[in-house]
Amino acid sequence: MDYKGFSTDSLMFITTRPDLVFERGRGAYLYDQHGKAYLDFVQGWAVNCLGHCPPEISEALVNQAGQLINPSPAFYNGPMIELAGLLTANSCFDRVFFANTGAEANEGAIKLARKWGRVHKDGAYEIITFDHSFHGRTLATMSASGKDGWDTLYAPQVPGFPKATYNDLASVEALIGPDTVAVMLEPVQGEGGVIPADPSFMSALRELTRERGILLIVDEVQSGMGRTGTLFAYQHSGITPDIMTLAKGIGGGVPLAALLAREEICCFVPGDQGGTYNGNPLMAAVGVAIMKRIANPDFLADVVAKGNYLSRRLLELSARHGLCGERGCGLLRALVLDDGRGPKIVAAAQLLQPMGLLLNSPRPNLLRFMPALNVAESEIDQMIALLDGLLTIDLG
């Protein structure tokens, strides 16, 4: 496909993309090169927590770009300090390392846990993770993930990531050995099918890891930053993890991630960890603007209300079409289909006229919904109406 005299063939092929180019976005809507609007219930895979081009982000970028963009991570900068303070003040953690992507934050968590194991547990290095988990696309985070097929895609894997069964404490306990340094999990498995960890499982897992003297790492790249109705999803279980990772929503659309840890876990020394763009003020200024908006209790209460509303509307849709229900937390939800037509629904939704609909199907039998956290009920109703029509069509 050509766009303004340039061919899309110049881009390295990594995924199948439809023949459209998005040129602008506003709130819940994207617009392609032909001016067609799309109601977006993917929002960059839970990235655009305040929708497309919110004024908070635009203003933060413009203001900060006129002051300081990147002095190098060898120096402090104002937005870096302010954002770290906001994160620690609103969580159980004491220290923050800023990164650019969720994979990079999780890679940092793996490094920190292994360094802690070297210092405090006679070189223990194994991190128990879970089946169907997703932690990123670096070699180490792919090895940590439980995604089907990833164990051979870039073999050999990075060793040290035995897989337990999600929500099954006995399977975790069976894997703990002298080389175990941590357990790492998503409080809600997003790519795995929007599967929440049971609060009782999270509580028991925290107790087990504490008894065995190993760390508990929560990957909140997708579930954090208000997505589930609390600022961080671990808060639903009333536990205190040792390490947490954030990305996606913390940047609201710009590349920003964070690794957080309690003081007693922080054992990096100069040279152990770093990165050219880590904590740069341009991205950190965006994070500050987002934190100030999202950490407001009234904002989070609205996420809970909108999540409950989306859940009710999805259950109505499920009952009307004889589907298998819905699940999730807050505004991270999934509609469970009665067959594997999810990808066909996603493709057909894009082609709707006069307005398209953007959905996601991480598993063939379900659709995942990750709207902006400030989505309106009227936009939820609009999505339900469009999806209702799609579910009545024979997509072949």
C-alpha positions as CSV (number, residue, x, y, z in Angstrom):
1,M,0.0,0.0,0.0
2,D,1.2,3.5,-0.8
3,Y,0.8,6.5,1.5
4,K,1.8,10.0,0.4
5,G,4.2,8.6,-2.2
6,F,5.8,6.1,0.2
7,S,5.2,2.3,0.2
8,T,4.4,0.4,3.4
9,D,6.9,-2.2,2.0
10,S,9.6,-0.1,3.6
11,L,8.5,-1.3,7.0
12,M,9.8,-4.6,8.2
13,F,7.0,-7.2,8.2
14,I,6.1,-8.2,11.8
15,T,2.3,-8.5,11.7
16,T,-0.6,-8.3,9.3
17,R,-2.0,-4.8,9.2
18,P,-5.2,-3.7,7.4
19,D,-4.9,-1.2,4.5
20,L,-5.6,1.9,6.5
21,V,-3.4,4.6,8.1
22,F,-4.6,6.4,11.2
23,E,-3.9,10.1,11.0
24,R,-5.5,11.6,14.1
25,G,-7.3,10.6,17.2
26,R,-9.5,12.3,19.8
27,G,-10.9,10.7,22.9
28,A,-12.5,7.4,22.1
29,Y,-12.2,7.8,18.3
30,L,-9.5,7.3,15.6
31,Y,-9.7,8.7,12.1
32,D,-8.0,7.1,9.0
33,Q,-6.6,8.7,5.9
34,H,-10.0,8.8,4.3
35,G,-11.6,10.6,7.3
36,K,-13.5,7.5,8.5
37,A,-14.0,7.3,12.2
38,Y,-13.4,4.2,14.4
39,L,-14.7,3.8,17.9
40,D,-11.6,2.5,19.7
41,F,-12.1,-0.1,22.5
42,V,-8.4,-1.2,22.3
43,Q,-6.7,2.1,22.9
44,G,-3.2,0.8,22.0
45,W,-3.7,-2.3,24.2
46,A,-4.7,-0.5,27.3
47,V,-2.1,2.2,26.7
48,N,-4.2,5.3,26.1
49,C,-5.7,5.5,29.6
50,L,-7.1,9.0,29.0
51,G,-8.0,8.4,25.3
52,H,-6.4,9.8,22.2
53,C,-4.6,13.1,22.5
54,P,-6.0,14.2,25.9
55,P,-5.1,17.8,26.8
56,E,-3.1,16.7,29.9
57,I,-0.6,14.9,27.7
58,S,-0.5,17.4,24.9
59,E,0.2,20.3,27.3
60,A,2.8,18.3,29.3
61,L,4.7,17.5,26.1
62,V,4.6,21.0,24.7
63,N,5.5,22.6,28.0
64,Q,8.3,20.2,28.8
65,A,9.7,20.2,25.3
66,G,10.3,23.9,25.6
67,Q,12.3,23.5,28.8
68,L,14.3,20.3,28.8
69,I,14.0,17.1,26.8
70,N,16.9,14.8,27.8
71,P,19.9,15.8,30.0
72,S,21.0,12.1,30.2
73,P,20.1,9.7,33.0
74,A,23.4,10.6,34.7
75,F,21.7,13.6,36.2
76,Y,18.5,14.3,38.1
77,N,15.7,16.1,36.4
78,G,12.5,17.6,37.9
79,P,9.8,15.5,36.3
80,M,11.7,12.3,37.2
81,I,11.8,13.2,40.8
82,E,8.2,14.3,41.0
83,L,6.9,11.2,39.2
84,A,8.9,8.9,41.5
85,G,7.5,10.7,44.5
86,L,3.9,10.4,43.3
87,L,4.4,6.6,42.6
88,T,5.9,5.8,46.0
89,A,3.4,8.0,47.8
90,N,0.5,6.1,46.3
91,S,1.9,2.6,46.6
92,C,3.7,0.3,49.1
93,F,7.0,0.8,47.3
94,D,10.0,3.0,48.2
95,R,12.2,3.2,45.1
96,V,11.5,3.6,41.3
97,F,13.6,3.0,38.2
98,F,12.2,4.4,35.0
99,A,12.3,2.6,31.7
100,N,10.7,2.8,28.3
101,T,8.6,-0.3,27.8
102,G,6.9,-3.0,29.8
103,A,9.4,-5.6,28.6
104,E,12.3,-3.4,29.8
105,A,10.7,-2.9,33.2
106,N,10.1,-6.7,33.5
107,E,13.7,-7.3,32.4
108,G,14.8,-5.0,35.2
109,A,12.6,-6.8,37.7
110,I,14.3,-10.1,36.7
111,K,17.7,-8.5,37.1
112,L,16.9,-7.1,40.5
113,A,15.5,-10.4,41.8
114,R,18.5,-12.3,40.6
115,K,20.9,-9.8,42.1
116,W,19.0,-10.0,45.3
117,G,19.2,-13.8,45.2
118,R,23.0,-13.5,44.7
119,V,23.4,-11.2,47.6
120,H,20.8,-12.7,50.0
121,K,20.0,-16.3,49.0
122,D,23.3,-18.0,48.0
123,G,22.9,-17.3,44.3
124,A,19.2,-18.3,43.9
125,Y,18.0,-17.2,40.5
126,E,14.9,-19.1,39.4
127,I,11.7,-17.1,39.1
128,I,8.5,-19.1,39.0
129,T,6.0,-17.7,36.5
130,F,2.7,-19.0,35.1
131,D,1.1,-20.7,32.2
132,H,-0.4,-18.4,29.6
133,S,1.4,-15.4,31.1
134,F,2.8,-12.5,29.1
135,H,5.8,-10.5,30.3
136,G,7.3,-9.0,27.1
137,R,9.3,-9.7,24.0
138,T,13.0,-9.6,25.1
139,L,14.6,-13.0,25.2
140,A,14.4,-13.1,29.0
141,T,10.8,-11.9,29.3
142,M,9.7,-14.2,26.5
143,S,11.3,-17.1,28.5
144,A,9.4,-15.9,31.6
145,S,6.2,-15.9,29.6
146,G,3.9,-18.9,29.4
147,K,2.6,-18.0,25.9
148,D,2.2,-21.0,23.6
149,G,5.0,-21.5,21.2
150,W,7.4,-19.1,22.7
151,D,9.5,-21.9,24.2
152,T,10.8,-22.7,20.7
153,L,10.5,-19.5,18.7
154,Y,14.0,-18.2,19.7
155,A,15.4,-21.2,21.3
156,P,17.4,-21.8,23.4
157,Q,15.4,-19.9,26.1
158,V,16.9,-18.0,29.0
159,P,16.8,-20.7,31.8
160,G,15.3,-20.3,35.2
161,F,11.6,-19.8,34.7
162,P,9.6,-22.8,35.7
163,K,5.9,-22.5,35.0
164,A,3.1,-23.0,37.6
165,T,-0.6,-23.1,37.1
166,Y,-2.4,-19.8,37.5
167,N,-4.6,-19.6,40.6
168,D,-3.2,-22.9,41.9
169,L,-1.1,-22.4,45.0
170,A,-0.1,-26.1,45.2
171,S,1.5,-25.9,41.8
172,V,3.7,-23.0,42.9
173,E,4.7,-24.7,46.1
174,A,5.7,-27.8,44.2
175,L,8.2,-25.8,42.1
176,I,9.9,-24.0,45.0
177,G,13.5,-25.3,45.5
178,P,16.9,-24.1,46.7
179,D,17.4,-22.0,43.5
180,T,14.0,-20.2,43.7
181,V,14.4,-16.5,44.3
182,A,10.9,-15.2,43.3
183,V,7.4,-15.7,42.0
184,M,6.3,-13.4,39.2
185,L,2.7,-13.0,38.0
186,E,0.1,-10.6,36.4
187,P,-2.7,-9.9,38.8
188,V,-4.9,-10.1,35.7
189,Q,-3.6,-12.1,32.8
190,G,-4.4,-9.9,29.8
191,E,-3.0,-11.7,26.8
192,G,-3.9,-14.9,28.5
193,G,-7.6,-14.1,28.2
194,V,-8.4,-11.5,30.9
195,I,-8.2,-13.9,33.8
196,P,-8.0,-12.3,37.2
197,A,-6.0,-13.8,40.0
198,D,-8.4,-14.8,42.8
199,P,-7.8,-12.5,45.9
200,S,-7.5,-15.5,48.1
201,F,-4.8,-17.0,45.8
202,M,-2.9,-13.7,45.9
203,S,-3.1,-13.5,49.7
204,A,-2.0,-17.2,50.0
205,L,0.8,-16.6,47.5
206,R,2.1,-13.6,49.5
207,E,2.1,-15.7,52.6
208,L,3.8,-18.6,50.9
209,T,6.6,-16.5,49.5
210,R,7.1,-14.7,52.7
211,E,7.4,-18.1,54.6
212,R,9.9,-19.4,52.1
213,G,11.9,-16.2,52.0
214,I,11.4,-15.5,48.3
215,L,10.2,-12.4,46.5
216,L,6.8,-11.7,45.0
217,I,6.8,-9.7,41.8
218,V,3.6,-8.3,40.3
219,D,3.6,-7.4,36.6
220,E,1.1,-4.5,36.3
221,V,2.1,-3.4,32.8
222,Q,-1.5,-3.9,31.7
223,S,-3.5,-4.0,35.0
224,G,-1.9,-1.0,36.7
225,M,-2.6,2.7,36.6
226,G,-6.3,2.5,37.4
227,R,-7.2,-0.1,34.8
228,T,-9.0,-2.4,37.3
229,G,-10.6,0.3,39.4
230,T,-7.8,0.6,42.0
231,L,-4.6,2.5,41.2
232,F,-2.8,-0.9,41.2
233,A,-4.4,-4.3,40.9
234,Y,-2.5,-5.8,43.8
235,Q,-4.5,-3.5,46.0
236,H,-7.6,-5.6,45.4
237,S,-6.0,-8.4,47.5
238,G,-4.7,-6.2,50.3
239,I,-1.1,-7.5,49.9
240,T,2.3,-5.9,49.9
241,P,4.4,-7.2,46.9
242,D,8.2,-6.8,46.9
243,I,8.5,-5.6,43.3
244,M,6.1,-4.1,40.7
245,T,6.4,-3.2,37.1
246,L,4.3,-0.6,35.2
247,A,4.1,0.6,31.6
248,K,1.2,1.2,29.1
249,G,-1.1,3.5,31.1
250,I,1.7,5.3,33.0
251,G,2.6,7.0,29.7
252,G,-0.9,7.3,28.3
253,G,0.5,6.7,24.8
254,V,4.1,7.8,25.1
255,P,7.0,5.3,25.9
256,L,7.3,5.2,29.7
257,A,7.6,2.3,32.2
258,A,8.7,1.8,35.8
259,L,10.2,-0.7,38.0
260,L,9.2,-0.2,41.7
261,A,10.6,-2.0,44.7
262,R,10.6,-1.9,48.5
263,E,13.7,-0.5,50.1
264,E,15.1,-3.8,51.4
265,I,15.0,-5.3,47.9
266,C,17.0,-2.5,46.2
267,C,20.5,-3.9,45.8
268,F,21.6,-2.5,42.5
269,V,25.0,-0.7,42.5
270,P,26.3,1.7,39.9
271,G,26.7,-0.1,36.6
272,D,24.1,-2.8,37.3
273,Q,21.2,-1.1,35.6
274,G,20.7,1.9,33.2
275,G,19.5,3.1,29.8
276,T,19.9,6.1,27.6
277,Y,16.4,7.4,27.9
278,N,15.5,6.2,31.3
279,G,13.7,8.9,33.3
280,N,14.0,11.5,30.6
281,P,11.9,14.6,31.6
282,L,9.8,14.7,28.4
283,M,8.2,11.3,29.2
284,A,8.3,11.7,32.9
285,A,6.3,15.0,32.6
286,V,3.6,13.0,30.9
287,G,3.6,10.5,33.7
288,V,3.2,13.2,36.3
289,A,0.2,14.6,34.5
290,I,-1.4,11.2,34.3
291,M,-0.7,10.3,37.9
292,K,-2.3,13.6,39.1
293,R,-5.4,12.8,37.1
294,I,-5.8,9.0,37.8
295,A,-4.8,8.9,41.5
296,N,-7.8,11.1,42.3
297,P,-10.3,8.9,44.3
298,D,-13.2,10.3,42.3
299,F,-11.6,9.3,39.0
300,L,-11.0,5.7,40.3
301,A,-14.6,5.5,41.6
302,D,-15.8,6.4,38.1
303,V,-13.6,3.6,36.6
304,V,-15.3,1.2,38.9
305,A,-18.7,2.5,37.9
306,K,-17.9,2.4,34.2
307,G,-16.4,-1.1,34.6
308,N,-19.6,-2.3,36.3
309,Y,-21.7,-0.7,33.5
310,L,-19.6,-2.4,30.8
311,S,-19.9,-5.7,32.6
312,R,-23.7,-5.4,32.7
313,R,-24.0,-4.5,29.1
314,L,-21.7,-7.4,28.0
315,L,-23.8,-9.8,30.1
316,E,-26.9,-8.6,28.4
317,L,-25.2,-9.2,25.0
318,S,-24.1,-12.6,26.1
319,A,-27.6,-13.6,27.2
320,R,-29.1,-12.3,24.0
321,H,-26.8,-14.3,21.8
322,G,-26.3,-17.4,23.9
323,L,-22.6,-16.7,24.6
324,C,-20.6,-17.8,27.6
325,G,-20.5,-14.7,29.8
326,E,-17.9,-12.1,30.5
327,R,-15.1,-11.6,33.0
328,G,-12.5,-9.1,34.1
329,C,-11.8,-6.2,36.5
330,G,-12.7,-2.6,36.1
331,L,-12.2,-1.5,32.5
332,L,-10.2,-4.6,31.5
333,R,-12.9,-7.1,30.4
334,A,-13.6,-9.9,28.0
335,L,-16.7,-11.3,26.4
336,V,-16.4,-15.1,26.1
337,L,-17.8,-16.4,22.8
338,D,-19.3,-19.8,22.1
339,D,-16.9,-20.5,19.3
340,G,-13.6,-19.3,17.8
341,R,-14.9,-16.5,15.7
342,G,-13.2,-13.7,17.6
343,P,-10.6,-12.8,14.9
344,K,-13.4,-12.7,12.3
345,I,-15.4,-10.3,14.4
346,V,-12.4,-8.0,14.9
347,A,-11.9,-7.9,11.1
348,A,-15.5,-7.3,10.3
349,A,-15.8,-4.6,13.0
350,Q,-13.1,-2.5,11.2
351,L,-15.1,-2.6,8.0
352,L,-18.3,-1.4,9.4
353,Q,-19.8,1.7,7.7
354,P,-20.0,4.6,8.2
355,M,-18.0,4.1,11.4
356,G,-15.6,1.3,12.3
357,L,-15.1,-0.4,15.6
358,L,-11.7,-1.5,17.0
359,L,-11.7,-4.6,19.1
360,N,-9.1,-7.2,20.1
361,S,-9.2,-11.0,20.3
362,P,-6.2,-12.3,22.2
363,R,-7.9,-15.8,22.1
364,P,-10.2,-17.0,19.3
365,N,-13.0,-17.6,21.7
366,L,-13.1,-14.1,23.3
367,L,-13.0,-10.4,22.7
368,R,-11.0,-8.1,25.0
369,F,-12.1,-4.6,25.9
370,M,-9.6,-1.9,27.0
371,P,-11.3,1.4,26.5
372,A,-10.0,4.7,27.8
373,L,-10.5,5.0,31.6
374,N,-12.7,8.1,31.0
375,V,-14.9,6.4,28.4
376,A,-18.5,7.6,28.5
377,E,-21.5,5.4,29.1
378,S,-22.8,6.6,25.7
379,E,-19.7,5.3,24.0
380,I,-20.1,1.9,25.8
381,D,-23.7,1.8,24.5
382,Q,-22.5,2.7,21.0
383,M,-19.9,-0.2,21.1
384,I,-22.5,-2.6,22.4
385,A,-24.9,-1.7,19.6
386,L,-22.3,-2.2,16.9
387,L,-21.1,-5.5,18.4
388,D,-24.7,-6.6,18.7
389,G,-25.2,-6.2,15.0
390,L,-21.9,-8.1,14.3
391,L,-23.0,-11.1,16.4
392,T,-26.1,-11.5,14.3
393,I,-24.1,-11.9,11.0
394,D,-22.8,-15.1,9.6
395,L,-19.1,-14.3,9.2
396,G,-18.4,-17.6,7.5
